[in-house]
């Protein structure tokens, strides 16, 4: 297991001692597409491995102009990728499985981006249907344990029962704690040594150690302690 943390501004590059960083690009705030080159240059200068995580860029978008803007942004990010991109699962309207034009757009867009860099798929929109989505679209899997717990799913049970034929596809883990509402979310709290999410990670390490764990916590003042907790799992 190697581990790192999420960055949402260039000042966080190299701020903590870790194996890698995830550059999270939110469509509406934080690091913008136009700032990506500067952040990537800082990572390379500091010899830090990085993966890029676009948020709210929807491959299944059906509006032609908006879809082209989305694909232009993702193509641009993919060209700067080091370890690749982490993209979200997606749903059709009313939370249905992708079908019709939404499915066609998602698959075609995914194939195009995978032609530029490696892509890993995260459970973010519908964790209850994540296995179906991974089987149909993911050559690389990102399990967001915090999202499982936020969806009311026992993350340790998911890990214990995770299909053996998909185990080798797990590449990344997003780790944060589900701990009650704050700013519209119940997760992305700092982890603790005994929280459900860390218990699930321990379960996964009993099955495979070839994973990369990324902390996605909002309280950055607790980042060093959270990284220390992860370090204890590798001792």
MOFEN-V443791 format. One record per helix or strand. SS is the DSSP state (h for helix, s for strand). FROM is the first residue (numbers start at 1). LEN is the number of residues. If there is no record, write none. Layout:
SS,FROM,LEN
SS,FROM,LEN
This chain:
s,2,6
h,10,3
s,20,7
h,33,13
s,49,7
h,64,17
s,85,4
s,92,1
h,93,3
s,96,1
h,100,15
s,119,4
h,127,11
s,141,4
h,145,6
h,155,6
h,164,4
s,170,6
s,177,1
s,182,1
s,185,1
s,189,1
h,196,10
s,212,4
h,220,15
